[in-house]
Amino acid sequence: LPFTPDSLRFQRSRVPDVTTYEQHVLAYDRGTKKLWVSGNAGLNWTKIGVDVTRYAWRELNSTYEDPTVVYFDQKVNDTTVMLYTSSNASGNGYKTQLFDSKLGAFMPGTFVLSYQYMFIQRNYTQIGQGTSTLSPLWVSHRRGMFQPATFPLELNEKHYALVDSSENQVMIAVYHDPNNTHVYLSE
């Protein structure tokens, strides 16, 4: 089996994180924080993101989403990122765009895609701590616009841990303080 060299080079010959779906290949170089995609099993590559901190392929077996969709956050500065999407829906190459222009920037390392849900966390200064009753946790259902999550208790929300979202509901643990963590189930 002959191998041909590829023009795509990764820093210090590191093997990147690679994910595949049919003919589509997604490669992320942790050293340079660049995200690459191939629509033809790696023959040609397109760089779709730089300064990427997290990425996810669309939900597998989704009936409402183009199978080529990739979601990723891209660094704006040291404390914020923005969410982008890239897809090859037209078959004419991957096109990258901002996912939700009204969402704005959010905290790095908080983007999570789980089944039909996406989650991000904004910090209190981004939503006006003390003057806002909005939760720092924002949720997108079936790739719609992000909305702030609402919880029944009026306690500070410090951290979140997604427990499950596989049954059309979200179970999430919210850490309020060292003595207080609650588990919530969405409606």
N, C-alpha and C positions, 0 to 999 in steps of 0.2 A: 504494500500500500504506500504509494508515494505521498509525501507531505510537501506542501508549498508554503513558503514564508508569507507571513501576513504583515501588512504595513502598520497594524495596530501594535504599539509597544507599551508595555507597562513598566513603571519605575522599578529599577533594580531587578528586572527579570522576575518580579513577584507574580505568582499566579493570582489573578483577581478572584473575587467572589463571582461565581457564574451561576445563572439561573436560565433554564430553557423552557420553552413552550412551543411545541411543534417546530416550525422553522425559525422561531424567534429566540434570540439569545441575548441575555442581559448580562453585562460585565461591569463590575465596580472595582476601581483601583483604590484601595484604602490609603495608599501613600499620597496620591495626588488628589483624591476625593472627586475623581471624574467618573461619570456614569456613561456607558456606551451601550448601544443596542445594534443588533443585526437582525434583519428580516429574512435573511437567506442562509441560515445555519452557520454564520460566521464568515462567509465569503467577503462581505463588505460591512463596514462598521460606521456608525454615526454617533458622534458625541452629542448627548442630549442634555447633560448637566455638568456643571463645575461647582466646586465647593459644596457638594452634596453630603448631607449628614445622615439621611435615612431615605430608603426607597422601598417600593413594594409593587409587585405586579398586581393587576386587577384580580378580583375573586375568580378562582378556578370554577369552571362549570356555570358561570354566570349566564343568566338568560337575558339580562338587561344591559350588558356592557360589552363593548368591542374587545375581543380577545387580545388586541395588541396594546392596550392601554397600560402605561407605566406611570406611577405616582412617585414624586420625590420632593424632598424639601431642599432648598438651596440657601446657603448662608448669605445673609444681608450684611451682618456685622457679627461681633463676638457674642451677642446676646439674642439675636433674632434670625429667623429663617422665614421663607415664604414657600407655599406649596404650589408645585407645578405638575402638569400632566403632559405626557407625550404619547402620541399614537400614530399608527399607520392605517387609519380607517379607510383612507382613499386609495391606498395601495401605491401612492406616489412618494413614499418616504415618510419618515417620522417628522411630525410637526409638534413643537413644544409651545405651551402657553400657560399662563397663570391659571390655576384651577378656579379660585373664587376671589375676584378682585375686592370684594367687600370684606373678606376675612382679614386681610392685612397680614402683618408679621406676627410670629408666635415664637415660643421658646424652642431652641434646638433640642433634638433628642426626644420630642414628645409625640411626633407623628406616628400613628398606628393605623394600619388597615386590617380589619378583621371582619370577614364575611361581607355583609352589606353595609357595614359601618366604617367610618373613618373618625379618628379622634386626634385632637391637638390640644395643647395647653397654652394659654396666654398667661403672662405673669400679671400680678395685680396692678402694676404701674401701667400696663397696656390697657387695662379696662377701668382704671380709675378707682383704686382701692379707697374705701371709706366713703366714696360718693356713688358707688355702683353696687347693685345687688346681683350683678351678673356673676356666674360661676366662671372660674378660669378654664374649666373643661368645656370644649366646644365639640359638637358631634355633627357629622354629616351622615344622613341615612340614604341609601341607594344613590350615592354620589350627588345629592342635592346640595344646596347652600348650607354652610355651617351655621349652627344655632347653639347658643349657650345651654349647657345642661342645667337642669333644675333638680334640686334635692330638697326633701321635706324639712330637714332640720336647718336652722340658721346658725351653723357653726363654720368657722374658717375651714377652707379646704386646702390642705398642704400638698398632698401627693395622691396619685391614683394608681390602682392596679386593676387592669382588665382581667376579670375572672373568666367570663365566657360571653360569646355573642352569637352562638351557633343556632339558636332556636327562635330567631326573630325577636329576641329580647336581649338586653344587655345586663349582665351581672358585673358590678364593679365595686371594688373596695375603695373607700375614701378615708385617708388618714387625716384626722383633724388635729390631733396633738398626741404627745407620748402616751396618754391614757385613753385615747378615743379613736377607734377605727370602726367604721360602720360598713356593712355590705348592703348595697342597694340593687333592686331589680327594676328595670324599666317597664313601662306599661305597654 
